[in-house]
Amino acid sequence: MTPPFRQHSSHWGAFEARKHDGHIEIKPLASDPDPSPLLRNLPDALNSSCRILRPAVRKGWLENGPGADRRRGRDGYVEVSWDEALGLVSGELKRVYGDFGPSAVFGGSYGWSSAGRFHHAQSQIHRFLNVLGGYTRSVNNYSAGAAMVIIPHVFGDYDRFERRSVTWESIALHSELVVSFGGMALKNSMVNGGGNSHHIVRGSIAKAANRGVRFVNISPIRDDMPDEAKGEWIAMTPGTDVAFMLGIASTLEEEGLLDRAFLDKYTEGYPVFARYLRGETEGVAKTADWAASICNIAADEIRNLARDMARKRTLITVSHSMQRAEHGEQPVWMAVTLACMLGHIGLDGGGFAYSLGALGNIGKDALAVPLPTLSQGKNACPEFIPVARISDMLLHPGMRYPYNGRDMTFPDIRLVYWAGGNPFHHHQDLNRLRRAFAKPETVIVHETGWTSSARHADIVLPATVTMERDDIGASAFDPFMFAMQRISAPIGEARDDYWIFSELSRRLGKEEAFTEGRSVTQWLEYLYETTRVALEQSGYEAPDFEAFWRAGRLQLPIQPDLGGPARLFRDDPEANRLKTPSGKVEIFSETISSFGYDDCIGHPAWYPPAEGHGSDVMRRYPLHLVANQPSTRLHSQLDYGTLSRNSKVNDREPARMNPETAAKRGIADGDVVRIFNDRGFCLAGIHLSAQVMPGVVQLSTGAWFDPADVEDEQTGCVHGNPNTVTRDIGTSSLSSGCTGQLCAVEVERFEGELPPVRALDPPVFLPRAG
């Protein structure tokens, strides 16, 4: 008998699925107005040849025991039983915690492992390690590391202003001009961490544009703004957005177009910034003509845009990509300053919005009830690092470094335990990361497939994928909660993270503290109760867990759009003071100024990039590489899926170049090219496209890392991972965020026999010694 479809959820959308005749059938929700094409990758999630089927131990570690080892990523594996694998892991945890303490354990879990509220790898591993005594953790994220530090200094609350600055409905009804630095690419808005049952961005932009809203896309890539926006493209030199914004600000100042009443009432420190703008502090006025010489945009175009922004209800947006670069704090801070100069913050459809269009549920109304959340417990270990500084930490234990006004020291990590995420996707300069991963004594990884992270681990434990588990799916800005019902039994010997950590907890005498005596089903019932009780107390329909599970989903109430925190602040700045020292928007921050950083002073400023406009590096490597997010998968997830594989060019990740740039190098559409600089190289397949401005090559992240020569320290990737050439430096001393979006490269046509791509094949399995 054909099984029925069951409801499930994922980062790229809710869907229905069933397993029939050994194959997974997927269909999006009928109620979703614009389902994500990424759902087409899901049928390959269960049975791919790169799935990890059994626990495995790296041969060198199994034979020689713990210790630093350059063979990580180059060694074969021995498959072992679960009993032996759990014994090895629990033994290592006992040894390291006993000999070195919790600060010697790095709890790595960065990534979008699951849309479920319970089987969420980050929550599971952090809860487990906290039960053992704590661990060295990471803070912030790769996507928004700079913004997450600068916005609290300027606005006071990152999450509140990121999620609730403005809604799509407000834009559609009230905006007149949307100026978007970095664009609002639909491929990004298709995904969301907790799921996305209603993809509304395309329709909302179309509704606004049809009403007459003018959209301006300031980006090196035209299709960073969807066609529905009917937008204007300003193709600006990558990395020069702050100079462009300063040119706009100077025009507003010179022509008396700024809202001085708003600046006086709602902001702190504008006169200090104005002196910098006029050139009184360093001798260079940041005029439109000055900006034009840096951005390669006509000064009159900058002035005319400034005048339009002053005349119309203007919303300024800044994408994640703007701050994922050297001095990434500055475009965020400067955009806020511009919005304050215009005086539109807190007005319907106006002001400032960070990362609007970067995630599917930003711009939606928030839920009126809390969601199920698994407690991670308390981390007793005070050690932490900014998330993008993992190579620095592993390579330089004991080294001092600045972070957000603190003098920090990297801990001495003996054991890395990773569950959820793929650092060999997110991190930069993969040659350096490989050297870093050779340093710990033991690396343990839970993984679903043989990613490069798994191949650099000593002990690999096979984890289930989301369709092999029961869970609850929900997001704080999506109107449905889903019963994520299991579609298939686990493949091979894969186990969910909760089972693995429960077994380890039992061996370590911590089972009751970790499990609280609950099975998976009991946990789901327990967590669901949080939402059910809130619904009942607020007078809404509140079905019990069994009824919810049978129905497959539950519609949740949402809060009305009252303008968010910006509106509250504008209406009454005294009653709704911001969480900044002044209670206002801090255009000048005395706090940041007191840190004494020469790469992040007390107000927004222009810093010439080391690999960008006017730099010495670009004389040797004259092209800007834009390493953005892919359109055929989420990060590196499901690179083996049909949609992702079908996008490859000669088995390589596709890169895009303007025909003019390619012609100068003798490169034709469909060629395989070598993209390189001093850090390494990668091979990619070329698409020629006028959507990319001249002087730029665009190569998305997420191709599974496939080293060209595993014995070579300065290796490349034959599959097209751009992080072989990106820079592993922090944005500034303030946040040490990720700078992986932009770097300088050269591109040449690849000649000779193409090396095979083996990234999606399993590793070599070896017999046990003796």
C-alpha positions in Angstrom: 0.0 0.0 0.0 1.3 3.5 -0.8 2.1 5.3 2.4 0.5 8.7 3.0 2.4 12.0 2.8 3.6 13.3 6.2 4.3 16.9 7.0 7.9 18.0 7.8 9.9 21.1 7.9 13.3 22.4 6.9 15.4 25.5 6.7 14.2 26.1 3.1 10.6 25.5 3.8 7.9 23.2 5.1 6.9 20.3 2.9 5.2 16.9 2.7 7.1 13.7 2.1 6.8 10.0 1.9 9.0 7.0 1.2 7.7 4.8 -1.5 9.5 1.9 -3.3 12.8 3.0 -1.7 12.5 6.6 -3.0 11.6 9.8 -1.2 8.8 11.9 -2.8 8.7 15.5 -1.8 6.1 18.2 -2.4 5.9 21.7 -1.0 3.0 22.9 1.0 0.1 23.9 -1.2 -0.4 27.0 0.9 3.2 28.3 0.4 3.0 31.1 -2.2 6.6 30.8 -3.4 8.2 27.4 -2.4 11.9 27.2 -2.4 13.6 25.3 -5.3 16.0 23.9 -2.7 13.4 21.3 -1.8 14.6 19.5 -4.9 17.8 18.5 -3.1 15.9 16.6 -0.3 15.1 13.3 -2.0 18.9 12.6 -2.1 19.4 13.3 1.6 18.8 9.7 2.7 20.6 7.4 0.3 23.6 9.3 -1.0 26.8 7.4 -1.4 28.5 9.9 0.9 26.2 9.1 3.9 28.2 7.8 7.0 26.8 4.4 7.7 28.9 3.2 10.7 31.1 4.7 13.4 34.7 5.1 12.1 38.0 6.0 13.7 41.0 7.5 11.9 43.6 4.8 11.5 46.5 6.9 12.8 44.6 7.9 15.9 43.4 4.3 16.5 46.9 3.0 16.3 48.9 5.8 18.0 46.3 7.3 20.4 45.6 11.0 21.0 48.0 13.7 19.8 48.6 16.4 17.2 48.7 14.9 13.8 49.1 16.4 10.3 47.5 13.2 8.8 44.1 14.5 9.7 42.3 14.9 6.4 44.8 12.6 4.7 44.3 9.4 6.6 42.1 6.3 6.0 39.4 5.1 8.5 38.6 1.9 10.3 34.9 1.2 10.9 34.1 0.1 14.5 31.1 -0.9 16.5 29.0 1.6 18.4 30.1 0.1 21.7 33.8 0.6 20.9 33.2 4.1 19.4 31.3 5.3 22.5 34.0 3.7 24.7 36.7 5.7 22.9 34.8 9.0 23.1 33.8 8.6 26.7 37.4 7.7 27.6 38.8 10.8 25.9 36.2 13.0 27.6 37.2 11.6 31.0 40.9 12.1 30.2 40.7 15.7 28.9 38.3 16.9 31.5 40.2 15.2 34.3 43.7 16.3 33.2 43.0 19.8 31.7 39.6 20.9 32.7 36.6 22.2 30.7 38.5 25.0 29.0 40.5 22.5 27.1 37.4 21.3 25.3 36.0 23.3 22.4 32.3 22.7 21.8 32.1 23.3 18.1 28.6 23.5 16.8 28.1 26.1 14.2 25.7 25.6 11.3 22.1 25.0 10.3 21.9 21.4 11.4 18.1 21.1 11.8 15.0 23.2 11.8 13.7 21.1 14.7 13.3 22.4 18.2 14.6 19.3 19.9 16.9 17.5 17.5 19.0 20.7 17.2 22.6 19.7 17.3 23.8 23.0 18.9 21.4 22.6 21.8 22.2 18.9 22.2 26.0 19.2 22.3 26.0 22.3 24.5 23.6 20.7 26.9 25.8 17.6 27.0 29.0 19.4 27.5 27.5 21.7 30.2 26.4 18.6 32.1 30.1 17.5 32.0 31.3 20.8 33.5 31.3 23.3 30.6 33.4 24.0 27.5 35.1 26.7 25.6 32.4 28.2 23.4 32.1 30.6 20.4 30.1 33.8 20.3 28.4 35.6 17.4 28.2 34.0 13.9 29.9 34.0 10.5 26.9 35.7 8.8 26.7 38.7 11.1 29.8 38.7 13.4 30.5 42.4 13.0 26.9 43.5 13.1 26.2 41.6 16.2 28.9 43.6 18.1 28.4 47.1 16.6 24.6 47.2 16.7 24.4 46.9 20.5 26.8 49.8 20.8 24.7 51.9 18.4 21.1 50.7 18.9 21.4 48.6 22.1 19.8 45.4 21.1 20.8 43.3 18.0 18.0 40.7 17.9 15.3 43.3 18.5 16.3 45.7 15.8 17.4 43.0 13.3 14.1 41.1 13.4 11.6 43.9 14.0 12.9 47.1 12.3 10.3 47.0 9.5 7.8 44.6 8.0 7.3 43.7 4.4 3.7 44.8 4.7 4.9 48.2 5.9 7.3 48.5 2.9 4.5 47.5 0.5 2.1 50.1 1.9 4.4 53.0 2.9 7.9 53.1 1.6 8.8 55.4 -1.3 12.5 54.6 -1.8 14.4 51.5 -0.7 18.2 51.9 -1.0 19.7 48.5 -0.5 23.4 48.1 0.1 24.2 44.5 -0.9 20.8 43.9 -2.3 18.0 41.5 -1.2 18.7 38.3 -3.1 15.7 35.9 -3.2 18.0 33.0 -2.8 18.8 34.2 0.7 15.2 34.9 1.7 14.2 31.4 0.8 15.8 30.0 3.9 15.4 30.5 7.7 16.8 28.8 10.7 13.6 27.5 12.2 11.8 26.9 8.9 9.7 29.0 6.6 6.2 27.9 5.6 5.2 31.1 3.8 7.8 32.6 1.3 6.5 36.1 1.0 9.5 38.2 -0.1 9.0 37.9 -3.8 5.4 38.8 -3.6 6.0 41.7 -1.1 8.6 43.3 -3.3 6.4 43.0 -6.4 3.5 44.6 -4.5 5.7 47.5 -3.4 7.2 48.0 -6.8 3.7 47.9 -8.5 2.6 50.7 -6.1 5.6 52.8 -7.2 8.3 52.1 -4.7 11.7 52.8 -6.2 14.3 50.1 -5.3 18.0 50.8 -5.7 20.4 47.9 -5.6 24.0 49.0 -4.7 26.0 45.9 -5.4 28.6 44.4 -7.8 25.9 41.9 -8.8 22.7 42.9 -10.5 20.6 39.9 -9.5 21.2 40.6 -5.8 17.8 42.4 -6.3 14.9 40.3 -7.8 13.4 41.3 -11.1 10.1 41.9 -9.4 11.6 45.0 -7.8 12.0 46.7 -11.2 15.1 48.2 -9.5 18.0 50.4 -10.5 21.5 48.9 -10.3 24.4 50.9 -9.1 27.4 48.7 -9.9 29.9 50.0 -7.3 33.5 48.8 -6.7 33.2 46.0 -4.1 34.1 47.1 -0.5 33.6 50.8 -1.1 30.1 51.2 0.3 31.1 53.3 3.3 32.8 55.8 1.0 29.6 55.9 -1.1 27.5 56.5 2.1 29.8 59.2 3.3 29.4 61.0 -0.1 25.6 60.8 0.4 26.0 62.1 4.0 28.2 65.0 2.8 25.6 66.0 0.3 22.9 66.0 2.9 25.1 68.1 5.2 26.2 70.6 2.5 22.7 71.1 1.0 20.9 71.3 4.4 18.8 68.2 3.7 19.3 66.5 7.0 16.8 66.4 9.8 18.5 68.3 12.6 15.6 68.0 14.9 15.7 64.2 14.8 19.5 64.3 15.3 19.2 66.5 18.3 16.4 64.6 20.0 17.2 60.9 19.2 21.0 60.6 18.6 24.2 61.1 20.4 27.4 62.5 19.0 26.5 63.7 15.5 28.6 66.9 15.8 31.7 64.7 16.3 30.9 62.7 13.2 30.1 65.9 11.2 33.6 67.3 11.9 35.1 64.1 10.4 32.7 64.3 7.5 33.7 67.9 6.7 37.4 67.0 6.9 38.1 68.9 10.1 39.7 66.0 11.9 42.0 64.5 9.2 42.1 67.1 6.5 40.0 65.3 3.9 36.3 66.2 3.3 34.2 63.2 2.5 32.4 64.8 -0.4 30.6 63.2 -3.3 33.6 64.0 -5.5 35.9 62.3 -3.0 33.6 59.2 -2.8 33.3 59.1 -6.6 37.1 58.6 -7.0 36.9 55.5 -4.7 33.6 53.9 -5.7 33.9 54.5 -9.5 30.4 56.1 -9.4 29.8 59.6 -10.8 29.6 62.3 -8.1 26.4 63.6 -9.6 24.8 60.2 -9.3 25.7 60.1 -5.6 24.3 63.7 -5.1 21.1 62.9 -6.9 20.5 59.8 -4.8 21.1 61.8 -1.6 18.5 64.4 -2.7 15.9 61.7 -3.5 16.5 60.0 -0.2 15.8 63.3 1.6 12.6 64.0 -0.4 11.0 60.5 -0.1 10.2 58.1 2.7 13.4 56.1 2.6 14.3 52.7 3.9 18.1 51.9 4.0 18.9 48.2 4.1 22.3 46.6 4.6 22.9 42.9 3.8 25.0 40.5 5.8 27.5 40.6 3.0 28.4 44.2 3.6 29.7 43.5 7.1 31.3 40.1 6.2 34.4 42.0 5.0 37.3 44.0 6.3 36.1 46.8 8.6 32.6 45.2 8.4 31.3 47.2 11.3 31.5 50.4 9.3 28.8 50.0 6.6 26.3 49.0 9.3 27.2 52.0 11.5 27.2 54.4 8.6 23.9 53.2 7.3 22.3 53.8 10.7 23.9 57.3 10.7 22.4 58.0 7.2 18.9 56.9 8.4 19.3 59.2 11.4 20.3 62.1 9.2 17.2 61.6 7.1 15.1 61.3 10.2 13.0 58.4 9.0 13.7 55.9 11.8 10.5 54.8 13.4 8.3 55.9 10.4 6.2 53.3 8.5 8.3 51.9 5.7 11.3 54.1 6.5 14.5 54.2 8.5 17.1 51.4 8.7 16.8 47.6 8.4 19.7 45.2 8.9 19.7 41.9 6.9 16.2 42.4 5.4 16.0 39.8 2.7 18.9 37.8 4.2 16.6 35.4 6.0 13.1 34.3 5.0 11.3 35.4 8.2 12.9 38.8 8.8 10.2 41.3 7.9 7.4 39.1 9.1 5.2 39.7 12.2 6.4 38.0 15.4 4.5 35.2 17.1 2.3 36.0 20.1 3.3 32.8 22.1 6.6 31.2 23.0 8.0 28.2 21.2 9.3 24.9 22.5 13.0 25.3 23.5 15.4 22.6 24.8 17.4 24.0 27.7 21.2 23.9 27.2 21.8 24.4 30.9 24.6 26.6 32.3 28.1 26.7 31.0 30.5 26.9 34.0 33.5 27.6 31.8 34.1 31.3 31.1 36.3 30.8 28.1 35.0 31.9 24.6 36.2 33.0 21.2 34.6 35.0 18.4 33.3 32.3 16.2 35.5 33.1 13.2 38.7 32.9 15.2 39.0 29.1 15.5 42.2 28.7 13.5 43.8 31.4 15.6 42.8 29.6 18.7 44.1 26.2 17.7 47.3 27.6 16.2 48.2 30.1 18.9 47.1 29.0 22.4 47.9 31.6 25.0 48.1 34.4 22.5 46.5 37.7 23.5 44.1 39.5 21.3 41.5 42.4 21.6 37.7 41.9 21.4 35.0 44.4 22.1 37.0 46.3 24.7 38.4 43.2 26.4 41.9 41.9 26.5 41.4 38.2 25.6 43.7 35.1 25.6 43.2 32.0 23.4 42.7 28.8 25.5 44.8 25.7 25.0 42.4 23.3 23.3 43.1 19.6 23.6 39.8 18.1 22.3 37.4 19.5 19.7 33.9 18.1 19.8 31.7 19.1 16.8 28.1 18.3 16.2 26.1 20.3 13.7 27.8 22.4 11.0 30.8 22.2 8.8 33.8 24.5 9.6 35.4 23.5 6.3 32.5 25.3 4.7 32.1 28.4 6.9 35.7 29.2 7.7 38.3 31.0 5.5 41.8 30.1 4.3 41.3 26.4 4.3 45.0 25.7 4.1 45.4 27.5 7.4 42.4 25.7 8.9 43.9 22.3 8.0 47.1 23.2 9.8 44.9 24.3 12.8 42.9 21.0 12.8 46.2 19.2 13.0 46.9 20.7 16.5 44.4 19.2 18.9 44.9 15.8 20.5 41.5 14.5 19.5 38.7 15.7 17.2 35.3 14.1 17.5 32.5 14.8 14.9 28.9 13.8 14.5 28.0 13.9 10.8 25.4 12.7 8.4 27.9 12.6 5.4 31.6 12.5 4.7 32.2 16.2 4.6 35.7 17.6 4.9 35.0 18.2 8.6 34.3 14.5 9.1 37.5 13.6 7.1 39.5 15.8 9.5 38.1 14.0 12.6 39.6 11.2 14.6 36.3 9.7 15.7 33.3 10.0 13.4 29.8 9.1 14.7 27.1 8.7 12.0 24.1 11.0 12.7 20.6 10.9 11.3 19.2 13.4 8.9 16.0 15.3 9.8 13.7 13.0 7.8 14.9 10.1 10.0 13.6 11.7 13.2 10.5 13.0 14.9 10.6 16.6 15.9 8.8 19.9 16.3 9.5 22.6 13.7 8.8 26.3 14.3 10.2 29.8 14.0 9.4 32.9 16.0 8.3 34.7 12.9 6.4 32.0 11.0 2.7 31.3 11.6 2.8 27.5 11.8 4.2 24.9 14.1 4.9 21.6 12.4 4.9 18.0 13.7 8.0 16.9 11.8 7.0 13.2 11.5 9.7 10.7 10.5 9.7 9.8 6.8 12.2 6.9 6.9 14.0 4.7 9.3 17.7 5.6 9.8 20.1 4.4 7.2 22.9 2.0 8.2 23.8 2.5 11.9 23.0 6.2 12.0 21.7 7.5 15.4 20.3 10.8 16.4 22.5 13.2 18.6 20.2 12.7 21.6 20.8 8.9 21.5 24.5 9.4 21.2 24.8 11.9 24.0 22.4 9.8 26.2 24.6 6.8 25.8 27.8 8.8 26.5 26.1 10.4 29.6 25.3 7.0 30.9 28.9 5.9 30.6 30.1 9.1 32.3 27.6 8.9 35.1 25.5 11.9 33.9 22.5 10.2 32.3 19.9 11.6 34.6 21.2 15.1 34.4 21.2 15.0 30.6 18.1 13.0 29.8 15.9 13.9 32.9 14.6 10.4 32.4 12.7 11.3 29.1 12.6 9.5 25.8 12.5 11.5 22.6 8.6 11.3 22.5 8.4 12.4 26.1 10.7 15.3 25.4 8.6 16.4 22.5 5.4 16.3 24.6 7.2 18.2 27.4 8.5 20.9 25.1 5.2 21.3 23.3 3.5 22.0 26.6 5.2 25.4 26.8 3.3 26.6 23.7 0.1 24.8 24.5 -0.2 26.4 28.0 0.6 29.9 26.5 -2.2 29.4 23.9 -4.7 28.2 26.5 -3.9 31.1 28.9 -4.3 33.6 26.0 -7.7 32.2 25.0 -6.5 30.5 21.7 -7.2 27.0 20.6 -4.8 24.7 22.5 -4.9 21.1 21.3 -3.1 18.5 23.3 0.1 16.9 21.9 -1.6 13.9 20.4 -4.1 16.1 18.5 -1.3 18.3 17.3 0.7 15.3 16.1 -2.2 13.8 14.2 -3.0 17.1 12.6 0.6 17.6 11.5 0.6 21.4 12.1 -0.9 24.1 14.3 -1.5 27.7 13.3 -0.1 30.1 15.9 -1.3 33.7 16.7 0.9 36.6 15.6 1.5 40.0 17.1 0.1 43.0 15.3 2.5 45.3 13.5 2.8 48.3 15.7 6.0 49.6 14.1 8.4 47.6 16.3 11.0 49.0 18.7 12.0 51.9 16.4 8.4 53.2 16.5 8.2 53.0 20.3 11.5 54.9 20.6 10.4 57.6 18.2 7.0 58.0 19.9 8.6 58.3 23.4 12.4 58.3 23.6 12.4 58.7 27.3 10.0 55.9 28.2 11.6 53.7 25.6 15.3 54.5 26.0 17.7 52.4 24.0 20.1 50.1 25.8 23.0 52.4 25.0 24.9 54.6 27.5 23.0 57.7 26.3 19.7 55.9 25.7 19.8 57.2 22.1 21.2 56.1 18.8 25.0 56.5 19.2 26.5 58.1 16.1 29.5 58.7 18.2 30.2 56.1 20.9 32.3 57.2 23.8 32.5 53.5 24.8 34.1 52.4 21.5 36.3 55.5 21.4 37.6 54.5 24.9 38.8 51.2 23.6 41.5 53.0 21.6 41.3 50.8 18.5 42.9 52.4 15.4 40.8 50.2 13.1 37.5 51.1 14.7 37.3 54.6 16.2 34.3 56.2 18.0 32.2 57.0 14.9 31.7 55.5 11.4 34.7 56.0 9.1 36.3 54.9 5.9 39.2 52.5 6.1 40.9 51.6 2.8 40.9 47.7 2.6 44.1 45.8 2.4 42.6 43.8 -0.5 40.5 46.3 -2.4 40.4 49.7 -4.0 43.9 51.1 -4.3 45.7 48.3 -2.5 49.1 46.9 -3.5 47.7 43.4 -3.5 45.4 44.3 -6.4 48.3 45.1 -8.6 49.2 41.4 -8.6 45.6 40.0 -8.2 43.4 42.6 -10.0 40.0 40.9 -9.6 37.5 41.1 -6.8 36.3 37.7 -5.7 32.7 37.9 -4.3 32.3 34.7 -2.3 28.5 34.8 -1.6 25.8 32.3 -0.6 24.7 29.7 -3.2 21.4 29.6 -4.9 21.3 25.8 -5.2 21.7 24.8 -1.6 21.9 26.2 1.9 25.6 26.8 2.7 27.2 23.4 2.0 24.1 21.3 3.0 23.1 18.7 0.4 25.8 19.6 -2.1 25.1 16.0 -3.3 21.4 16.9 -4.0 20.0 17.0 -7.5 19.6 20.7 -7.7 23.1 21.4 -6.5 24.8 18.7 -8.7 22.9 19.9 -11.8 24.3 23.4 -11.4 27.9 22.2 -11.7 30.1 23.0 -14.8 32.2 20.0 -15.6 31.6 18.7 -12.1 32.9 22.0 -10.6 31.1 24.8 -8.7 30.0 27.5 -11.2 31.6 30.9 -11.1 30.3 34.0 -12.9 32.3 36.6 -14.8 31.4 39.6 -17.0 32.1 38.8 -20.6 34.5 41.8 -20.8 36.6 40.5 -17.9 36.7 37.0 -19.3 37.6 38.1 -22.8 40.7 39.8 -21.6 41.9 36.4 -20.2 40.8 34.3 -23.2 38.1 32.6 -21.1 34.9 31.3 -22.7 31.6 30.2 -21.3 31.9 26.6 -20.0 35.6 26.8 -19.4 37.2 25.5 -16.2 39.3 28.2 -14.6 41.9 28.4 -11.9 41.1 31.1 -9.3 44.2 31.9 -7.3 46.2 34.2 -5.0 49.0 33.7 -2.5 46.8 31.6 -0.1 45.8 28.9 -2.6 43.6 28.2 -5.6 40.4 26.5 -6.7 39.0 25.2 -9.9 35.6 26.4 -11.0 33.4 26.2 -14.2 32.6 29.6 -15.8 29.3 31.1 -16.7 29.6 34.4 -18.6 27.1 36.9 -17.3 26.3 40.6 -17.5 24.7 40.3 -14.1 28.2 40.6 -12.7 30.1 43.9 -13.1 33.5 44.0 -14.9 36.5 43.3 -12.6 34.6 40.8 -10.5 34.4 37.1 -10.3 31.5 35.6 -8.2 31.9 32.1 -6.8 29.5 30.9 -4.1 30.6 29.1 -1.0 29.5 25.6 -0.1 31.2 23.2 -2.6 32.5 20.4 -0.5 36.2 20.9 -0.1 38.2 18.5 -2.4 42.0 19.0 -1.9 44.0 18.9 -5.1 47.1 17.6 -3.5 46.7 16.3 0.0 50.5 16.3 0.7 50.9 20.0 -0.2 50.5 22.5 2.5 49.4 25.2 0.0 46.8 23.0 -1.7 43.8 24.0 -3.7 40.3 22.6 -4.2 39.4 20.9 -7.5 35.7 21.2 -6.7 35.5 25.0 -6.4 35.5 26.0 -2.7 36.4 29.7 -2.6 37.6 29.5 1.0 40.9 28.2 -0.4 41.6 31.8 -1.3 39.7 33.9 1.2 41.3 35.7 4.1 41.3 34.4 7.7 41.5 37.8 9.5 39.0 39.6 11.7 36.9 42.5 10.6 38.5 44.7 13.3 39.7 44.7 16.9 36.1 45.4 17.9 34.4 42.3 16.7 36.9 40.0 15.0 34.1 39.0 12.6 34.4 37.0 9.4 35.9 38.7 6.3 35.1 35.9 3.8 32.9 37.9 1.4 35.7 39.7 -0.5 39.3 39.2 -1.5 41.7 39.8 -4.4 42.4 37.1 -7.0 43.5 36.4 -10.5 41.7 34.0 -12.9 43.2 31.9 -15.7 41.9 29.3 -18.0 42.8 25.8 -16.8 45.0 23.9 -19.2 45.7 20.2 -19.1 43.9 17.1 -17.8 41.2 17.9 -15.3 41.6 16.2 -11.9 38.6 14.1 -10.8 36.2 15.4 -8.2 36.0 13.0 -5.3 34.5 15.2 -2.6 31.2 13.3 -2.6 32.8 9.8 -2.5 33.3 8.1 0.9 36.9 7.9 2.2 39.2 4.9 2.1 38.3 2.3 4.7 41.2 0.3 6.0 41.5 -3.0 7.8 42.5 -3.0 11.4 46.2 -3.5 12.2 46.8 -7.2 12.9 
